[in-house]
C-alpha cells in the first residue's frame, strides 16, 4: 500500500483558493489518486480522482506532477461550507480496500 | 436513488449486549464495505463484500464482530457481546465494479456502549 502524507490541518478565509498537497512517494504504476471530503457527522464523499496531469470537475481540481509522487487538491474560492476533513487515498484499481489516513482538517473562516 | 441507507442512526447499549447494524447499499452496486471511525484510529475498513460474498475480513477486530450479506440489498454488522471500546461511528459504503476507487458512504451509525 502506498502511504500518504498530508498536513493535519489548514486554515483559510472565504473566497480564497485552498491547495492541499499529499505526498505518496511509493505510489505504484497501477495506483490512482482519489480525494474524499468528510463533513462532521457524515460519511466521506468522493470529490475527485486522477492518474496523472490535471483533472477538473465542478468541485475541485487535482494536479499530479509527472513523477506522481505527490498530488495537490485545489479548491477555488472556498466558502464556510467547505470546512471539512479532506482525505487523499492512493490505490490500485484492481484492489478493493481503501486506506484512509488522518486527512487534512480544513477550517474556513468568514 | 436514496443513497446508502443505514439503521439505526444512533444506538446506545450496555456492555455485553448484542448490537446489530444494518445497511442497504445503492441499487446496482455489487461491492459493499463496512468501516469504523474513531478519533484515535480514524477510518478503518472492517470487511467488504462482492456480490454478497465476503472478500476481505482482515479488518474485523475480533470474533465478537461478524458481518453478513444475505442478498444484494441488505447487510448486517453484528457485535456480540459489545464492549465500551466498540463505541464508534460505523459506516457502510457501496460501489460499482467499474468505479473501484469511488465508494458511496451512508450516514453512519453512532454506537455508544456503556
Interface residues (C-beta under 8 A of the other chain):
Chain A: X32 X34 X41 X42 X43 X44 X45 X46 X49 X87 X89 X91 X93 X94 X95 X96 X97 X98 X99 X100 X101 X102 X103
Chain B: X4 X31 X33 X35 X42 X43 X44 X45 X48 X50 X55 X56 X59 X91 X93 X100 X101 X102 X103 X104 X105 X106 X107 X108
